[in-house]
Amino acid sequence: MTALTQPAAAPASYPELVWTRLIAAPRDKLFKAWTQPELLMQGSATFRRDA
């Protein structure tokens, strides 16, 4: 999926969740923050290693 295309529609029996957020940050840093577990844990109090 790219910014210019929409995903295929899911059958009506499947719930759909769409989450959109604008973040003022360089794309490469934002990608690393969402894909590297150690960075993801730094930015969220909901993720804990000991839980």
Chimera marker file (.cmm) of the C-alpha trace (Angstrom):
<marker_set name="trace">
<marker id="1" x="0.000" y="0.000" z="0.000" r="1" g="1" b="0" radius="0.5"/>
<marker id="2" x="1.327" y="3.419" z="-0.886" r="1" g="1" b="0" radius="0.5"/>
<marker id="3" x="0.159" y="6.859" z="0.114" r="1" g="1" b="0" radius="0.5"/>
<marker id="4" x="-1.734" y="7.147" z="-3.166" r="1" g="1" b="0" radius="0.5"/>
<marker id="5" x="-3.590" y="3.830" z="-3.142" r="1" g="1" b="0" radius="0.5"/>
<marker id="6" x="-6.198" y="2.330" z="-0.879" r="1" g="1" b="0" radius="0.5"/>
<marker id="7" x="-6.129" y="-1.277" z="0.390" r="1" g="1" b="0" radius="0.5"/>
<marker id="8" x="-8.692" y="-3.712" z="-0.968" r="1" g="1" b="0" radius="0.5"/>
<marker id="9" x="-11.982" y="-3.587" z="0.909" r="1" g="1" b="0" radius="0.5"/>
<marker id="10" x="-12.401" y="-6.282" z="3.553" r="1" g="1" b="0" radius="0.5"/>
<marker id="11" x="-15.570" y="-8.388" z="3.620" r="1" g="1" b="0" radius="0.5"/>
<marker id="12" x="-18.318" y="-6.893" z="5.782" r="1" g="1" b="0" radius="0.5"/>
<marker id="13" x="-17.825" y="-9.626" z="8.397" r="1" g="1" b="0" radius="0.5"/>
<marker id="14" x="-14.333" y="-8.337" z="9.303" r="1" g="1" b="0" radius="0.5"/>
<marker id="15" x="-13.948" y="-5.318" z="11.595" r="1" g="1" b="0" radius="0.5"/>
<marker id="16" x="-11.745" y="-2.566" z="10.237" r="1" g="1" b="0" radius="0.5"/>
<marker id="17" x="-9.360" y="-0.391" z="12.193" r="1" g="1" b="0" radius="0.5"/>
<marker id="18" x="-7.762" y="2.637" z="10.573" r="1" g="1" b="0" radius="0.5"/>
<marker id="19" x="-5.232" y="4.634" z="12.560" r="1" g="1" b="0" radius="0.5"/>
<marker id="20" x="-3.922" y="7.877" z="11.143" r="1" g="1" b="0" radius="0.5"/>
<marker id="21" x="-1.548" y="10.215" z="12.893" r="1" g="1" b="0" radius="0.5"/>
<marker id="22" x="0.612" y="13.081" z="11.684" r="1" g="1" b="0" radius="0.5"/>
<marker id="23" x="3.972" y="13.240" z="13.420" r="1" g="1" b="0" radius="0.5"/>
<marker id="24" x="6.449" y="16.050" z="12.829" r="1" g="1" b="0" radius="0.5"/>
<marker id="25" x="9.585" y="13.920" z="12.492" r="1" g="1" b="0" radius="0.5"/>
<marker id="26" x="11.919" y="12.740" z="9.727" r="1" g="1" b="0" radius="0.5"/>
<marker id="27" x="10.597" y="9.549" z="8.087" r="1" g="1" b="0" radius="0.5"/>
<marker id="28" x="13.745" y="7.518" z="8.759" r="1" g="1" b="0" radius="0.5"/>
<marker id="29" x="13.690" y="8.284" z="12.497" r="1" g="1" b="0" radius="0.5"/>
<marker id="30" x="9.981" y="7.603" z="12.736" r="1" g="1" b="0" radius="0.5"/>
<marker id="31" x="10.381" y="4.255" z="10.940" r="1" g="1" b="0" radius="0.5"/>
<marker id="32" x="13.180" y="3.230" z="13.309" r="1" g="1" b="0" radius="0.5"/>
<marker id="33" x="11.107" y="4.279" z="16.331" r="1" g="1" b="0" radius="0.5"/>
<marker id="34" x="8.221" y="2.008" z="15.230" r="1" g="1" b="0" radius="0.5"/>
<marker id="35" x="10.319" y="-0.961" z="14.094" r="1" g="1" b="0" radius="0.5"/>
<marker id="36" x="13.111" y="-1.261" z="16.667" r="1" g="1" b="0" radius="0.5"/>
<marker id="37" x="11.781" y="-2.793" z="19.921" r="1" g="1" b="0" radius="0.5"/>
<marker id="38" x="14.183" y="-0.896" z="22.177" r="1" g="1" b="0" radius="0.5"/>
<marker id="39" x="13.074" y="2.441" z="20.711" r="1" g="1" b="0" radius="0.5"/>
<marker id="40" x="9.406" y="1.474" z="20.762" r="1" g="1" b="0" radius="0.5"/>
<marker id="41" x="9.647" y="0.672" z="24.474" r="1" g="1" b="0" radius="0.5"/>
<marker id="42" x="11.289" y="4.035" z="25.205" r="1" g="1" b="0" radius="0.5"/>
<marker id="43" x="8.356" y="5.913" z="23.709" r="1" g="1" b="0" radius="0.5"/>
<marker id="44" x="5.525" y="3.975" z="25.297" r="1" g="1" b="0" radius="0.5"/>
<marker id="45" x="4.731" y="3.270" z="28.906" r="1" g="1" b="0" radius="0.5"/>
<marker id="46" x="2.440" y="0.417" z="27.843" r="1" g="1" b="0" radius="0.5"/>
<marker id="47" x="5.255" y="-1.899" z="26.723" r="1" g="1" b="0" radius="0.5"/>
<marker id="48" x="7.207" y="-3.505" z="29.527" r="1" g="1" b="0" radius="0.5"/>
<marker id="49" x="9.778" y="-6.272" z="29.298" r="1" g="1" b="0" radius="0.5"/>
<marker id="50" x="8.978" y="-7.681" z="32.734" r="1" g="1" b="0" radius="0.5"/>
<marker id="51" x="5.198" y="-7.789" z="32.237" r="1" g="1" b="0" radius="0.5"/>
<link id1="1" id2="2" r="1" g="1" b="0" radius="0.2"/>
<link id1="2" id2="3" r="1" g="1" b="0" radius="0.2"/>
<link id1="3" id2="4" r="1" g="1" b="0" radius="0.2"/>
<link id1="4" id2="5" r="1" g="1" b="0" radius="0.2"/>
<link id1="5" id2="6" r="1" g="1" b="0" radius="0.2"/>
<link id1="6" id2="7" r="1" g="1" b="0" radius="0.2"/>
<link id1="7" id2="8" r="1" g="1" b="0" radius="0.2"/>
<link id1="8" id2="9" r="1" g="1" b="0" radius="0.2"/>
<link id1="9" id2="10" r="1" g="1" b="0" radius="0.2"/>
<link id1="10" id2="11" r="1" g="1" b="0" radius="0.2"/>
<link id1="11" id2="12" r="1" g="1" b="0" radius="0.2"/>
<link id1="12" id2="13" r="1" g="1" b="0" radius="0.2"/>
<link id1="13" id2="14" r="1" g="1" b="0" radius="0.2"/>
<link id1="14" id2="15" r="1" g="1" b="0" radius="0.2"/>
<link id1="15" id2="16" r="1" g="1" b="0" radius="0.2"/>
<link id1="16" id2="17" r="1" g="1" b="0" radius="0.2"/>
<link id1="17" id2="18" r="1" g="1" b="0" radius="0.2"/>
<link id1="18" id2="19" r="1" g="1" b="0" radius="0.2"/>
<link id1="19" id2="20" r="1" g="1" b="0" radius="0.2"/>
<link id1="20" id2="21" r="1" g="1" b="0" radius="0.2"/>
<link id1="21" id2="22" r="1" g="1" b="0" radius="0.2"/>
<link id1="22" id2="23" r="1" g="1" b="0" radius="0.2"/>
<link id1="23" id2="24" r="1" g="1" b="0" radius="0.2"/>
<link id1="24" id2="25" r="1" g="1" b="0" radius="0.2"/>
<link id1="25" id2="26" r="1" g="1" b="0" radius="0.2"/>
<link id1="26" id2="27" r="1" g="1" b="0" radius="0.2"/>
<link id1="27" id2="28" r="1" g="1" b="0" radius="0.2"/>
<link id1="28" id2="29" r="1" g="1" b="0" radius="0.2"/>
<link id1="29" id2="30" r="1" g="1" b="0" radius="0.2"/>
<link id1="30" id2="31" r="1" g="1" b="0" radius="0.2"/>
<link id1="31" id2="32" r="1" g="1" b="0" radius="0.2"/>
<link id1="32" id2="33" r="1" g="1" b="0" radius="0.2"/>
<link id1="33" id2="34" r="1" g="1" b="0" radius="0.2"/>
<link id1="34" id2="35" r="1" g="1" b="0" radius="0.2"/>
<link id1="35" id2="36" r="1" g="1" b="0" radius="0.2"/>
<link id1="36" id2="37" r="1" g="1" b="0" radius="0.2"/>
<link id1="37" id2="38" r="1" g="1" b="0" radius="0.2"/>
<link id1="38" id2="39" r="1" g="1" b="0" radius="0.2"/>
<link id1="39" id2="40" r="1" g="1" b="0" radius="0.2"/>
<link id1="40" id2="41" r="1" g="1" b="0" radius="0.2"/>
<link id1="41" id2="42" r="1" g="1" b="0" radius="0.2"/>
<link id1="42" id2="43" r="1" g="1" b="0" radius="0.2"/>
<link id1="43" id2="44" r="1" g="1" b="0" radius="0.2"/>
<link id1="44" id2="45" r="1" g="1" b="0" radius="0.2"/>
<link id1="45" id2="46" r="1" g="1" b="0" radius="0.2"/>
<link id1="46" id2="47" r="1" g="1" b="0" radius="0.2"/>
<link id1="47" id2="48" r="1" g="1" b="0" radius="0.2"/>
<link id1="48" id2="49" r="1" g="1" b="0" radius="0.2"/>
<link id1="49" id2="50" r="1" g="1" b="0" radius="0.2"/>
<link id1="50" id2="51" r="1" g="1" b="0" radius="0.2"/>
</marker_set>
